[in-house]
Amino acid sequence: MPTLSLQASEWAALYTLFSAAKALFGHDFLQVLSKMLIESAKPHIAVCRQLGFGLGLSSTLFLLRLWLLWFPFHPVGYALAGSWTMSWLWASVFVGWATKVILLRYGGPTAYRKAKPFFLGLVLGEYLVGGAGLSLHNAITDRITYSFFP
């Protein structure tokens, strides 16, 4: 029975993909696709160097964080630093980081472990209320009462 469901879902995925490709490229989308694959552009050396540098820096940050417990920089922070979401979330990230530092410095690891469920509950509550509860309320009242994420 699992193989039948896998085959059915695979067929549905391929059918949807080919239907969307037909809508975008017309009936000759396979010729367009084969032309794109055969006549692909040559790689740009500068782009490859930049990707290599980013990979190397992220790997270095990962290893330093793995080997040195006191190392403050996280590779995810490097990856997200240039993204558009950080212009909205930088204050929340800073408050979370400052709270963690204060808890660890004055309360130690025990206070940090005890406070972790509280802060995870704050995040989960925000997502639950913003995602499910207020979306339902907005649908019923037909007006936006709260913007979950700017």
Residue frames relative to the residue before (quaternion, step in Angstrom):
aa qw qx qy qz dx dy dz
M 1.0000 0.0000 0.0000 0.0000 0.00 0.00 0.00
P 0.6472 0.5107 -0.3586 0.4378 3.66 0.89 -0.72
T 0.6437 0.5211 -0.3513 0.4368 3.60 0.99 -0.69
L 0.6167 0.5346 -0.3527 0.4578 3.60 1.06 -0.63
S 0.6740 0.4765 -0.3055 0.4747 3.60 0.93 -0.82
L 0.6252 0.5235 -0.3432 0.4660 3.60 1.05 -0.66
Q 0.6641 0.4956 -0.3051 0.4693 3.57 0.96 -0.85
A 0.6528 0.5100 -0.3176 0.4613 3.58 0.98 -0.78
S 0.6756 0.4732 -0.3077 0.4742 3.59 0.92 -0.81
E 0.6174 0.5330 -0.3440 0.4652 3.59 1.08 -0.68
W 0.6427 0.5103 -0.3165 0.4757 3.58 0.97 -0.86
A 0.6646 0.5051 -0.3117 0.4539 3.61 0.89 -0.90
A 0.6513 0.5115 -0.3195 0.4606 3.59 0.99 -0.82
L 0.6773 0.4786 -0.2958 0.4741 3.60 0.91 -0.87
Y 0.6319 0.5289 -0.3329 0.4585 3.58 0.97 -0.79
T 0.6633 0.4957 -0.3019 0.4724 3.58 0.94 -0.89
L 0.6483 0.5232 -0.3144 0.4551 3.57 0.97 -0.88
F 0.7041 0.4511 -0.2766 0.4735 3.59 0.83 -0.92
S 0.6128 0.5313 -0.3571 0.4632 3.61 1.07 -0.60
A 0.6613 0.4889 -0.3059 0.4796 3.58 0.97 -0.82
A 0.6447 0.5164 -0.3255 0.4602 3.59 1.00 -0.78
K 0.6296 0.5215 -0.3332 0.4697 3.59 1.03 -0.74
A 0.6577 0.5090 -0.3120 0.4594 3.57 0.97 -0.83
L 0.6982 0.4671 -0.2796 0.4649 3.60 1.02 -0.74
F 0.8266 0.2640 -0.0974 0.4874 3.57 0.78 -1.06
G 0.5249 -0.6012 0.4398 0.4118 3.59 1.18 -0.21
H 0.7467 -0.4258 0.2750 0.4307 3.56 -1.30 -0.17
D 0.6961 0.4547 -0.2872 0.4757 3.60 1.15 -0.40
F 0.2231 0.8213 -0.5039 0.1477 3.59 1.08 0.65
L 0.6049 0.5467 -0.3775 0.4389 3.63 1.10 -0.50
Q 0.6276 0.5087 -0.3405 0.4810 3.59 1.07 -0.65
V 0.6355 0.5176 -0.3255 0.4714 3.58 1.02 -0.80
L 0.6632 0.5066 -0.3004 0.4618 3.58 0.94 -0.89
S 0.6763 0.4779 -0.3079 0.4684 3.60 0.86 -0.86
K 0.6282 0.5236 -0.3383 0.4656 3.59 1.05 -0.68
M 0.6466 0.5138 -0.3196 0.4646 3.58 1.01 -0.79
L 0.6815 0.4832 -0.2907 0.4665 3.59 1.02 -0.76
I 0.6878 0.4776 -0.2899 0.4634 3.59 0.96 -0.81
E 0.7865 0.2933 -0.1425 0.5244 3.58 0.85 -0.96
S 0.1822 0.8093 -0.5402 0.1413 3.57 0.91 0.83
A 0.5580 -0.6192 0.4423 0.3310 3.54 -1.16 0.62
K 0.5364 -0.6073 0.4797 0.3366 3.52 -1.21 0.56
P 0.5607 -0.6180 0.4178 0.3594 3.61 -1.04 0.62
H 0.3991 -0.6895 0.5540 0.2415 3.54 -1.14 0.72
I 0.4436 -0.7232 0.4644 0.2540 3.55 -0.64 1.13
A 0.6464 0.5290 -0.3328 0.4377 3.61 0.93 -0.81
V 0.6505 0.5063 -0.3149 0.4704 3.58 0.98 -0.82
C 0.6428 0.5183 -0.3197 0.4647 3.59 0.98 -0.82
R 0.6385 0.5147 -0.3264 0.4699 3.60 1.02 -0.75
Q 0.6624 0.5022 -0.3098 0.4616 3.57 0.93 -0.86
L 0.6451 0.5022 -0.3182 0.4800 3.59 0.99 -0.79
G 0.6469 0.5182 -0.3138 0.4631 3.57 1.00 -0.79
F 0.6391 0.5163 -0.3217 0.4706 3.57 1.03 -0.79
G 0.6611 0.5027 -0.3055 0.4657 3.59 0.93 -0.87
L 0.6428 0.5124 -0.3144 0.4748 3.57 1.00 -0.82
G 0.6666 0.5058 -0.2993 0.4585 3.57 0.94 -0.88
L 0.6732 0.4857 -0.3009 0.4695 3.58 0.93 -0.87
S 0.6493 0.5038 -0.3199 0.4715 3.60 0.96 -0.79
S 0.6542 0.5031 -0.3126 0.4702 3.59 0.97 -0.81
T 0.6402 0.5161 -0.3219 0.4691 3.58 1.01 -0.79
L 0.6501 0.5016 -0.3160 0.4753 3.58 0.93 -0.85
F 0.6364 0.5287 -0.3275 0.4564 3.58 0.99 -0.82
L 0.6971 0.4692 -0.2836 0.4620 3.59 0.83 -0.96
L 0.6390 0.5132 -0.3346 0.4652 3.60 0.98 -0.77
R 0.6628 0.4906 -0.3063 0.4756 3.58 0.98 -0.78
L 0.6411 0.5232 -0.3163 0.4638 3.58 1.11 -0.67
W 0.7616 0.4001 -0.2012 0.4684 3.59 0.87 -0.97
L 0.7687 0.2792 -0.1486 0.5559 3.60 1.04 -0.76
L 0.3378 -0.7842 0.4834 0.1929 3.58 -0.30 1.22
W 0.6903 0.4847 -0.2845 0.4556 3.60 1.09 -0.60
F 0.4770 0.6923 -0.4443 0.3094 3.62 1.21 -0.20
P 0.3391 -0.8211 0.4262 0.1709 3.61 -0.50 1.16
F 0.6984 0.4996 -0.2894 0.4229 3.63 1.04 -0.54
H 0.2307 -0.7743 0.5818 0.0932 3.53 -0.97 0.99
P 0.5328 -0.6475 0.4271 0.3384 3.63 -0.94 0.76
V 0.6028 0.5431 -0.3710 0.4516 3.62 1.09 -0.53
G 0.6099 0.5469 -0.3453 0.4579 3.59 1.09 -0.66
Y 0.6362 0.5117 -0.3233 0.4784 3.57 1.05 -0.75
A 0.6748 0.4989 -0.2988 0.4544 3.57 0.94 -0.87
L 0.7417 0.4161 -0.2265 0.4748 3.60 0.97 -0.80
A 0.4817 0.7108 -0.4271 0.2833 3.59 1.19 -0.37
G 0.7640 0.3678 -0.2059 0.4884 3.58 0.96 -0.73
S 0.5137 0.6648 -0.4181 0.3455 3.59 1.21 0.07
W 0.6377 -0.5606 0.3794 0.3675 3.55 -1.23 0.45
T 0.6139 0.5754 -0.3617 0.4015 3.62 1.08 -0.55
M 0.6095 0.5804 -0.3663 0.3969 3.59 1.07 -0.58
S 0.5820 0.5664 -0.3901 0.4339 3.60 1.13 -0.41
W 0.6982 0.4154 -0.2650 0.5194 3.60 1.23 -0.40
L 0.7811 0.4002 -0.1785 0.4448 3.55 0.95 -0.86
W 0.4276 0.7404 -0.4619 0.2360 3.61 1.16 -0.16
A 0.6520 0.5143 -0.3321 0.4474 3.62 0.96 -0.75
S 0.6543 0.5034 -0.3139 0.4690 3.61 0.97 -0.79
V 0.6432 0.5091 -0.3168 0.4762 3.56 1.00 -0.83
F 0.6553 0.5117 -0.3136 0.4587 3.59 0.96 -0.83
V 0.6550 0.4990 -0.3174 0.4705 3.61 0.92 -0.85
G 0.6491 0.5125 -0.3156 0.4651 3.60 0.98 -0.79
W 0.6589 0.4995 -0.3040 0.4732 3.56 0.96 -0.86
A 0.6692 0.4978 -0.3047 0.4600 3.59 0.90 -0.91
T 0.6355 0.5192 -0.3276 0.4684 3.60 1.02 -0.76
K 0.6467 0.5144 -0.3182 0.4646 3.57 0.97 -0.81
V 0.6597 0.5046 -0.3127 0.4609 3.58 0.92 -0.88
I 0.6618 0.4999 -0.3092 0.4653 3.59 0.91 -0.88
L 0.6532 0.5101 -0.3176 0.4608 3.59 0.93 -0.86
L 0.6953 0.4678 -0.2864 0.4643 3.58 0.87 -0.88
R 0.6765 0.5043 -0.3055 0.4413 3.57 0.96 -0.80
Y 0.8074 0.3011 -0.1468 0.4856 3.60 0.80 -0.96
G 0.7601 0.3452 -0.2089 0.5094 3.61 1.12 -0.47
G 0.4157 -0.7169 0.4629 0.3147 3.55 1.21 -0.43
P 0.7442 -0.4118 0.2849 0.4420 3.56 -1.31 0.00
T 0.6017 0.5711 -0.3661 0.4217 3.60 1.08 -0.61
A 0.6755 0.4740 -0.2947 0.4819 3.58 0.88 -0.90
Y 0.6217 0.5409 -0.3392 0.4538 3.58 1.05 -0.74
R 0.6754 0.4824 -0.2948 0.4736 3.60 0.91 -0.89
K 0.6585 0.5025 -0.3163 0.4624 3.59 1.01 -0.73
A 0.7051 0.4641 -0.2658 0.4657 3.61 1.03 -0.74
K 0.5095 0.6884 -0.4101 0.3136 3.61 1.17 -0.46
P 0.6718 0.4804 -0.3341 0.4541 3.69 0.81 -0.78
F 0.6072 0.5559 -0.3578 0.4407 3.61 1.05 -0.65
F 0.7188 0.4376 -0.2594 0.4739 3.58 0.81 -0.96
L 0.6147 0.5119 -0.3534 0.4849 3.60 1.08 -0.58
G 0.6259 0.5287 -0.3298 0.4690 3.58 1.10 -0.67
L 0.6100 0.5382 -0.3524 0.4627 3.59 1.06 -0.67
V 0.6738 0.4846 -0.2946 0.4737 3.58 0.91 -0.92
L 0.6716 0.4931 -0.2997 0.4647 3.59 0.87 -0.92
G 0.6443 0.5197 -0.3203 0.4606 3.58 1.00 -0.78
E 0.6300 0.5264 -0.3306 0.4655 3.58 1.02 -0.78
Y 0.6787 0.4788 -0.2902 0.4754 3.57 0.90 -0.87
L 0.6646 0.5112 -0.3104 0.4478 3.56 0.93 -0.86
V 0.6950 0.4521 -0.2747 0.4869 3.57 0.87 -0.94
G 0.7131 0.4611 -0.2640 0.4574 3.58 0.84 -0.95
G 0.7235 0.4531 -0.2543 0.4544 3.55 0.99 -0.78
A 0.8143 0.2721 -0.1281 0.4965 3.56 0.68 -1.06
G 0.7308 0.4749 -0.2633 0.4137 3.56 0.62 -1.14
L 0.7544 0.3865 -0.2311 0.4776 3.56 0.72 -1.00
S 0.5694 0.5610 -0.3953 0.4525 3.59 1.15 -0.41
L 0.6458 0.4993 -0.3085 0.4883 3.55 1.02 -0.78
H 0.6531 0.5077 -0.3103 0.4685 3.59 0.96 -0.85
N 0.6541 0.5067 -0.3109 0.4677 3.59 0.98 -0.83
A 0.6493 0.5096 -0.3216 0.4639 3.59 1.03 -0.72
I 0.6699 0.4943 -0.3032 0.4637 3.58 1.00 -0.79
T 0.7665 0.3717 -0.1991 0.4844 3.59 0.82 -0.99
D 0.3261 -0.7797 0.4708 0.2532 3.60 1.29 -0.25
R 0.6785 0.3779 -0.3389 0.5310 3.58 0.98 0.88
I 0.4620 -0.6759 0.5033 0.2765 3.54 -1.13 0.67
T 0.1539 -0.8138 0.5573 0.0584 3.57 -0.63 1.14
Y 0.8023 0.0777 0.0014 0.5919 3.58 1.11 -0.58
S 0.2514 -0.7489 0.5923 0.1583 3.54 -0.90 0.90
F 0.3622 -0.7737 0.4806 0.1981 3.54 -0.43 1.23
F 0.7878 0.0179 0.0262 0.6151 3.58 0.86 -0.95
P 0.4922 -0.6878 0.4232 0.3248 3.58 -0.63 1.03
